[in-house]
């Protein structure tokens, strides 16, 4: 999730548990602590794929953060003891601020390695976009009110209420995900399509319109599903370029990226370079993680040893308006095939 939302979440959690004693400082402490796991972005793990796949790794591990919570509680008690609340309450607060950060990240599509150092695949429940105002606004209101009027007495109950509303909203996004997948699965059964994999995620900045990706051999299908649709979703078949994947058999970066993304990728040859795109993130035709991984020299391919990430392409305001209209109106359909074809040209 975005850093602002994580800071708001940490501030609200700390305010709900320690605001009675720490006052406005609880907001500051919680906001700072709530962004701590994301400090791994300052580390350089090697090339672009290493940086992508190691982000949300050790610093987002439930095991590591539980240990960090114990250490921070011990240091706080040693350096700044406060007899007004117990060490157990402080430990619970620190632990929850850290753990709620990584759990919220797990609701996005990126992938969070909750069980590091175990090599289990990253957790990506993919039920919220990385920026979702409906989740953040209750937390923002609670933090602003707490900052202006204080947290003494019963005022901290506002923070608890904000957390309850935001958590309830997360539950509704899981319901939306199930709705979208069920509708697409019905169409797949009707058309006799054998899905190797199905991945669903919200479209930008909302949880009303869902993007569903269906992997089928050398192709993938994309469909958009809204809560307000009255007709079955339309599947758009798009080439995945899997024949090019054989070039990357010996690439450790490709192996790690496949593990991290669950194989939800496509391959394109553009100007003698083999580009690999993570299809999970962004929107059709606009994906923030694209990597040149091999170069063609005459008839032979050469792996690129140090992989860099291409500059992120973002959709324009007009496309966001089209996506917004699609939430409410199923017709005319969005030109997903045209948007996806743009990946062949850049």
Secondary structure, DSSP 8 states (H G I E B T S, - for coil): --HHHHHHHHHHHHHHHHHHHHTTHHHHHHHHHHTGGGGGGGS--SSHHHHHHHTTSGGG-HHHHHHHHHHHHHHHHHHS--TTS-HHHHHHHHHHHHHHHHHHHHTSSS-B-TTTTS----B----S-SS-HHHHHHHHHHHHHHHHH--TGGGGHHHHHHHHHHHHHHHHHHHHHHHHHHHHHHHHHHHT---SEEEEEE-TT-SSEEEEEEEETTEEEEEEEETT--S----EEEE--GGGGGGGTT-HHHHHHHHHHTT-EEEEEETTEEEEEE-SSSBTTB-S-EEEEEEEETTEEEE-SS--B-------HHHHHHHHHHHH---S---HHHHHHGGG--
